[in-house]
Amino acid sequence: MIRLVWRTDVHMSDVAPSSRKDDWTDTVAGKLRQVGLVAARVGAAAVLDGGDFFHVKSPTRNSHSLTRRVAEIHATYPCPTFGNVGNHDCVYGDYSYLDQQPLGVLFASGVYGRCYDEHEVFFGPSGDSVRAFPFHRRNGWVDGDPFEARGSRKDIPIVRVVGVPYHGTTYDMGRFSRIERGAEDHLVCMAHLLASPSGGSMFEGEDIVRYADLSAFAPDVYLFGHWHKDQGVVELAGKKIVNIGSLTRGSLSQDEMARKPACAVLTFEVGKPSSVQVVRLKVAAPEDVFDVEGRVRAETRAETMEAFIDSVRKRLLLEEGRSLPEVVSSMEDVPHRVRERVLLYLERAGGGR
């Protein structure tokens, strides 16, 4: 059999999210080490990364020490890592800038193998072991042909993994339809796109792939990154859809606080459907890493601001003909310093009418 370990949306960074009070870089590094231990325990042929490995898009805001630390951690893995490209991995979310980014450094150094667009990877037997066979659609095999290396080992499958990187808020579904099955036993697609059972679009206007629409395409297994929510593992029309969310918890939303990050172990055998085991990581209690009191303060400020804006709106309706600065200045029930701050913002914004 062949086993692969899947993880996604690591969001490694030198700077912690505002909602966290722990050392974010140390915490994420610990999760990466846990993934390596899982890979060692199950004898994985590779770790697959779904994209958004780095969080900060600007390359100059990711330190050399951060990239070095990532390289050192992956050097301890018992197997190679192959990565897709997410919107956070590149400035402007445009992966034509990849060579300038920390992820591009990992690819160039060999710490990561590429697995997106024309870069694919096959896994199969080579003598008594299982190894990765990188493949380029235009240039062919990079280091050996798995079908030739397989020889008489027909008891071990050949698994092919293709990647669909983030490519904007309107998805090109042709990227799925252009994936054609070959002689491999199992075909896996990892995609950095939003996906859910119902599909539709996110409130920012980004597409959401509907699970049922995937049945028309060739892959047997879909691994989705991009959406941090844990939507579990689903089997639909003979396809397995793994959508277990981000490896890290950077947000203070209830979903993020309650969620238990995980990686997934994918097992492939000849003549059998693939299987998926979700492995939960060890994480600290929410109250130990999240600034819950800060969240309460932020929500209180937001509620106060909403109440202030609503009050201004009502007065404008009642005092028709008066300018916005005049209305704000006359609000004696609002502290003087607040009125002064609002008037300053209005002046800077040119909102004196």
N, C-alpha and C positions, 0 to 999 in steps of 0.2 A: 504494500500500500504506500501511498504518498500522503504526507501531511504538510499543510501550509498553515501559518498563523496570520490572521487578519487583524489589523488595527487601523484607526483613522482619526483625523482631526486632533493631533497631539497639541498643536498651538504652543510650541516651545518659544520661550522669550526670556530676555534679560529682565524684563519689567513685569511685575505681577499685575493681574487685572485689579481694578479698583475695589472689587468686592472681596478680595482675598487678603488675609493678614499673615499668611505663612510665607516661607521662601518659595516662590512659585517655581523657580528653576530647579531647586533641589527636589521639590515634590514631583515635578514632571520627570526629572531624571530617574527618580525611584520607580515611577510607573514604567518607564522604558526598560529598566533592568528587570522588572517583573515579567514583561513580555519576553525578554531574552530567556528567562528561567523557564517560562512555559514552553518556548521553542525547544529548549534543551530537553525538557522532561518528555515531550511527545516525539522527539526525533524529527523535528520539522526540516523540510528541505529548504524552506525560505520563510521570511516574514514579508508579508505584503502590506504596504502602507498606502492608505487611500487619499492622501493629500492634506493640505493645510498642516504640514508638519511644523512650519514656523508660523508665528502669529503676526509679527510686524512686517508689513509689506515693503517698507523702505529698507534697502540693503544696508545703508549706513547706520541704521539703528539696531543692527544685530552685531554683537561684538565678535571678534575673532575667537575669544575664549569660549563663547557659546557654541560656535561651530566646532571648535576643537573638542569640547566636552561631548557633543553629540557623536563625533567620530570615535572618541575613546570608548563610549558606551557600546556602540555597534561593533567595535573590534572584539568585544567579549562575547558577542552572539555566536552560537555554534553553526550558523548558516548565513547566507547572504540576505540582504534586504532589497526589495524592489519597490519603487515608489511611483505613485501617480502624482499629478500636479493639481493643487487646489487654488482657489482665488486668493488666499492669504499668502501663498508662496511667492507671488510676484507682484511688483508694483503695478497699480491700476488693475490688478486681477488679470493681467495680460501675459500669457506664458511665452510670448515672443521675447520678453525681457528676462527669461530664465537664466541665461548665462551670467547675468549681473547679480544674481540672488544667492543667498547662502545655500539653498537647495541645489542650485547649479554647481556650487563648489563640491557638495557631497557627491553629485553625479560624476563630475570630472575626476574626483579623487578615487573613485571606485568604492567609496563607503556605501553608496546606494547604486543599484542598477536601475536603469530607466524602464518604465512599463506604462507607456501611453502612446497614443497615435501609432506611428509606424514601429515603435519599439515594443516588442512582445517578448515573452519568455515562456519556454517549454520546460517541463520537468519530466524526467524519465530515468530509466536505469542506465548505468554505465558500469559494466562489470558487476561487482557485488554491491554497489552503492547506488544511491539516487542523487542526481545533481541537476542544476539549472543549466539550460541551454538558451542563452539570449539569441533573439532573432530580430532582424531588421527587414521590413517588408520589401525594401528596394535592394538592399545589399546582401540579404541572405543570412546564413548562420554565422555567428560571431566566433564560436568556439565549439565546433562539432555539431553533428546532426543526430538528434535523439533517436530517430527511426533507424539509423544505421547502428548507433551505439547499443540499441536495445537488444540486438542479436536474438538469442533464443529466449530471453526473459519476457515471455508473453504474459507472465503472471503479474507483472508490474505495469500499471497504466502509464500512458503519456498524458499529461495535463498541460493545457495551453492557457495562458493568462494574457488578456488584452486589457488596455486601459483607455477610458474616455475621460480626458481632463476637463476641468472647468473651462467653459468657453463663452461665458456671457449669460445673461438672464433669460434669453430666448434660446431654448435648446434645439440643436440640430439632431433630430431623431434619425437622420440618415447615418449618423455615427454608429448607431446600433444596427441598422439594416445592412450596412456595408460589412459587418462582421460575418464571415462565412465559415462554416464548419469545414475542417480538413480531415486528416486521418487520425487526429487525436482522440483519445477515449473520453476526455472531459474538457469542456470549454468554459472558462471562467471570465467574466467581465467585471472589472472594478471601475466604478464611475463616480466622479466627484460632482454629483447633481442631486437636487432635492427629489425625493421619491416617497410615495405613501400609497396606501390602498385606494384612496379616493382621487388622488391627483389634483389638478386644478392649478392655482397659482398662489404664491406667497403675497402678502400685502404690499411688498415693495415692487410687485410686478414680475417676480421671477417664476418661471415655469416649475411645476411639480410633476414628475413622471408618475403616471398611474400604473400600479403593479400589473393590472390585467393587460395593459398594452405591451408588456414585455414578452408575452407568450408568442408573439409573431416573429420574434428574433431567435437567432441560433444558440446563444449561450445557455448552458444548463444551470449556471450559478451566477447570481448578481451580487456584488458587494458594493454597497452605497456608502459614500461619505458625504460631507457638507452639512447635513442636518444633524445637530448635536443630540436631538431627542432619541431615546432608545425605543425603537419600534419593533424590536425583536427579530425573530427569524420566521419567515413565512414560506410555505410550500404552495405553489399555485400553478396549475396546469403543467405539472411535472418540473417546474423551475423552482430552485431555492433562492430566496431573496434574503440577504443578510443586511440588516439596517439597524445596528446596535448602538449607534451614536458615538459621540466623541470619547476619546480615551481620557479626557480631562474635564474638570468642572470649573469653568471660569466665571460663570454667571451666578447671580443671586436669585434667579427665578426659582420657583418651587421645584420645577422639573430638574433643574441642575443640582439643587441641594439634595434632593431625595434620590437622584439617580446614582447607581453604582456602576462606574465605568468598567468596561470589559474588553477583552479581545476574544477572537473566535478561532477555534481549531477546526480546520476543514480536512476531512479524510476522504481519499479517493482510492477506489479499488476497481479492478477489471470486472466488467459485467454487473456492477452494482451501482445504485445511485449514490451520490456523495452524501456525507453526513456532516453535521455541524454541531460542535459543542461550544457553548458560550462559557467563558472562564472569567468570573468576576475578579477584579483586582482588589488588593487590600488598600483601603483608603481611610483617612482620618475622619472622625465624626464632623458633621457640618459645622457645629458650634466651635470646633477647634481651628477651622481654616477660613470660615466665612465671617466677614464683619457684619453680623446680623444687626447690631445696633446702628451701624452706619446706614444700612438699608432702611431702617425705620426712620432715621433722620431725613434721608433723601425723600422718602415717600411723604413725610410730613411737610417738607419744603415744597414738594410738587403740589400737594393738596392746597397749601396756603397760596401758592401762585395762581392755581386755577380759581380759587375763591376771589382773589384780587382782580384777576382778568374779568371774571363774571361781573363783579361789582362795577368795574369801569364800563363794561359794555352796557349795563343797565342804566348808568348815569348818562351815557352818551345818548341813549334813546329818550330819556326824560328831559335832558337839557339840550334839545336840538338847536344847532347853530353855534354852539360853543366848540372850541378846538379841543383836541385830546390833551395837550399840555394844560389848558385851562381847567379841564375837568379833573385831571390828576392833582393839580395844585390845590383845588378846593376840597379835596378829600381829607378833612381834618381828623377823621377816625383812623386814618392810616399814619403810622409814625413818620415824622418829618424826614428822617434819613432814607426811608424807603421811597418817599415821593421824590426826593432829590436824586436818588439813584435811577428811578424810572425816567425822570425828565432828562437826565444825562444820556441815557440810552436812546431816548427819542431824538435828542439833538444829534447824536452821532449817526443815527439811522435816517435822519432827514424827515422825521415823522412829526413835524410841527403843525401839520394841517388837521 
